[in-house]
Amino acid sequence: MTSRFVITGTDTNIGKTVFSAALADALGACYWKPVQSGLEGETDSETVQRLGRIPSSRIYPEAWRLKTPASPNLAARIDNVRIVPEALSPPSTQSLLVIEGAGGVLVPLTESEVFADVFARWQIPVILCARTGLGTINHTLLSLEALRHRSMPVFGVVFIGDEQADTQSIIAKLGNVDCLGRLPLLDPLTPDTLAQAFKDHFDISCFQKGIL
């Protein structure tokens, strides 16, 4: 059983933040983004707060905020910041906690460590976000292999995009993974449309079943 989820993805800009906002809203959870790369415009924490209608008291501050919009290892080098992976530890909270990684599973955090290595130390169940478009089978199965190679508990896969039943089915079968649902691309994307889409396309009980 768990009171925390790690949200990661097969790639960058696939909708992890939007899904994190929807999940945190539906579960009444707190949210934490360990490392934010790029501070121009809205950060991921601010997006989750806005789209998920999450009070600021349930948004935990990032451990590192990097100005440069790049992979954390490169952004830290450009910003002259030293990231210490061992110092990353999820905040203590009595509430549910949604933790969002950066980019994909193997995005480098430092020159010698990727995000999956940090997740492996935590041993928090992982929800993998994947596109439904062309190439997603390969990307998703490789990401699942990378997680399981590190003995990570995989809670399931969430698809983001248009319905692709065959693709979703083969990933579930070959990846031996639960498909938790699909979040469609929303236009307009608002707190109300997101909450309704989550309600329409996900069974909240599947996320609640293992919660302490």
N, C-alpha and C positions, 0 to 999 in steps of 0.2 A: 504494500500500500504506500501511497505517496501523498505529500501535501505540496509537492513542487513538480514543475515540468520545465524541461529545457526545450526551447523551440530553435531548431536549426533548419538548414535548407540544403538543397542540391546546388545552389548557385546564389548569386546576389540579385537583389531587386526582383524576387519572385513573389513577394507578398507575405513574408514572415511577420513583418511589423503589423500589417493589417489583420492577419490571423491572430497575432498575439493580443491585439486590442479587442477583438471579438471574444476570444477565450477568457481574457481577464474580466471583461464585462459580464459574460455569462456566468462565470464562477464567483464573481465578487472578489477576485484575487488582487494581490499586489503585483507589481511589475518591476523588473530590474534588467537593465542593459549594462553588462559589465564594462564594455569598452565601446565608446562612440567615436567613430572616425568621420570628421567633417562636421563643422559647427555652423556653416552658413545655411540659412533657412531653418526649417523645422527639424529638430532632432527626432530620433526614433521614440524617445521617451515622451516628447511633446506630442508626437503623432498618436501614440497609444493613449495618452491622457485625453486628447481631443476626440478621437474616434470611438474610444471605449467609454468615454464619460467617466474616467477614473479620477477620483479626487487626488489632489497633489500629495496627500498624506499616504497614499498607496503607491506612489511612484518613488522608488529608491534611487538615489543619485548614482551616476556611473562611477566606477572606480577610476577610470581614465577617460578624459575628454580630449581628443586630439583634433587639432584644427584642420589638418590635411585630409581631404576625402580620398583615402587610399586604404589598402590592406593595413591592419594595425601595425605590423612590423615596419612597413615603409613609412607610414604616417608618423610613427614614433621616432624613427630615425630623422626624418625631415624636421620634425618639431623639437628635436633634441630632448626627447623624453625616454626614460628607461622603464619599460613595462616589466614587472616581476610576476610571472604567472603564479608562483607559489603563494602570492599574497591575495590572489583572487579567491574569495570565499563568499558563498551566498549569504545575504543578510539574514539575521535571525528574525523570524516573524511568527506570530501565532496564526496568521492568515495564510491562505493559499498563496503560492508565489509562482509567477510565470517569468522565466528567465529567457531572454532572447540573445542568441549568439550573433556574430557578424558574418555576413556572406554565407559561404558553404561550410561543410563539415571540416574540410582540410585547409581553410584559410589560415595563413600563418599569423600567430599572435606575436611571436618574436622570431629571431633568425633560426631558432632551434626547436620551437614548439608550435603546434597548431591547436586550434580551438578544441578539436576532438580529444587531445591529450588532457586538457583541463576538464572537459566533461567526464572523461574516464576517471579522474580522481574523485569527482563529486559523486558519481554513480547515481545520478538523478535520472529518472525515465525521460527519454528523448522522443519528441514528436518531430518527424522529418517532413518539412514542407517541400512539395515538388510541383513543377509545372505539369500541365496535361498535354503540352505541345510536343512536336517532333523532337526526338532525342532524349525524352525524359526517362524512357526505360533504362537506357544505359547509365545515365546520370544517377538515377535513383538507386539502381542495384549496386553501383559502385559505392555510393554513399552509405548504403546499408552494410556493405562489406567492411568499409572503413570503420564504422561504428562497432560492429561485432568483432572485428579484429582486436579492438581495444576492450572487449568484454563489456560494452555499454548496454544497459537495458533499453531496448527500443519499444516504446509504448505503441507506436503506429505511424502511419503515413497520412498526411493531409494533402489533397490535391487542390491546386489553385488554377482556375481557368475554365474553359468550356468542357462540357462532358465528352469524355473519350473512354467509353465503357470497356473496350477491348484492352486498351493500354492500362487502365486502372486494374483490370482483372489479372493481366499477366504479371504486373508488378506484385500484386498480392500473392500470386501463386509462386513465382520464381523467387521472390524476396522473402517468402514465408513470413508475411507481415500483415497486421490488421490495417485495413483502410478505414480511417475514421470518418471520412466524409470529403466533400468537395466544396470549396468556396468559389463561387463564380466571380468573374470580373464585374465590378459594379460601376455603373455610370447613371446617376451621380453616386459618388462614394461619400456617404454621410453617416453620422452615428446611427440614425434610424434605419437606413438601408442596410448597413452592416449588421446591426442587431437582428433585423428580420431575415437576412440571408443566412446567418448562423442558425437561427431557429428553424428555418426551412430545410437546411441541408445537413444539419448535424443532430445527433441524438446526445443531448447533454449528459444523459446517464452513463454513456460510455466513458466520459471523462471523470464522472463522479464515482464510478464503481470501485476505484481503488483508493479513493481519498480517505485519509484518516479522519 
